[in-house]
Amino acid sequence: MSDEVLTERTGRGWDEWFALLDRWGAAGRTHGEIAAHLGAEHGVDDWSAQSITVGYEQERGMRTAVTVSRTIAAGAAQVHRAFTDDRERRQWLADAPLRLRTATAPGSARFDWGERSRVSITIIAKDADRSSVHVEHNRLDSAEDVEPTREYWHARLDDLKSRLEFC
């Protein structure tokens, strides 16, 4: 969100929000605490509170998450199954310590990754034979894990794309 749009929506720009959150001690708070504070204490709507919180976390190096996307020439149900069916998933994601939490076919799935991290999958059907898949891997242990995790998901989605498009 641009500084201009943020100011229009909330009355403050990014620098003002960052300074305000720094004074409040947001660097030592959770995402939920920051967003709730923005709503309760500053009257910020939920959408803007989430945007400000994510922007703050990114700016202060607190956001340890990766988002990777690919468009795949396969239907949404087929892509969803590649993530949610254990046998299919092991073919292209064998080393992943994933445990399915929830799934809503054909659009989403959420997983635990080991003990701490979470992986969310969103699948958007572009047409009957083409889908966009978005992977968000949250709660990484540190900012140093961001780039290796991004590279991992790029490679894994490339493998999935090859498998689904050429089978």
Secondary structure as GFF3:
##gff-version 3
##sequence-region A 1 167
A	DSSP	alpha_helix	3	10	.	.	.	ID=ss1
A	DSSP	alpha_helix	14	24	.	.	.	ID=ss2
A	DSSP	three_ten_helix	26	28	.	.	.	ID=ss3
A	DSSP	alpha_helix	31	42	.	.	.	ID=ss4
A	DSSP	alpha_helix	46	59	.	.	.	ID=ss5
A	DSSP	beta_strand	66	72	.	.	.	ID=ss6
A	DSSP	alpha_helix	76	84	.	.	.	ID=ss7
A	DSSP	alpha_helix	86	92	.	.	.	ID=ss8
A	DSSP	beta_strand	98	104	.	.	.	ID=ss9
A	DSSP	beta_strand	108	113	.	.	.	ID=ss10
A	DSSP	beta_strand	117	127	.	.	.	ID=ss11
A	DSSP	beta_strand	130	138	.	.	.	ID=ss12
A	DSSP	three_ten_helix	143	145	.	.	.	ID=ss13
A	DSSP	alpha_helix	146	165	.	.	.	ID=ss14
###
